């Protein structure tokens, strides 16, 4: 699986295509390959989206902590209160 920048972000492994009633092992058809390629692309988009959301959550939490630290530095009277609120 590759992302929008053509970096490998995951791998799908398909084993033993089976055909017909006998269920003998055979090669994957072009149709199978196209279907799996499409699914892999969708999976790559999903993985990338999860990574982006996690990164944005981390960035937002860091921003809140920075703002809280700045407020605490400005007002020693309420020091610590903002940090506690930011953690909850």
Secondary structure by P-SEA (a helix, b strand, c coil): cccccccccbbbbbcccccccccccccccaaaaaaaaaaaaaaaaaaaaaaaaaaaaaaaaaaaaaaaaaaaaacccccaaaaaaaac
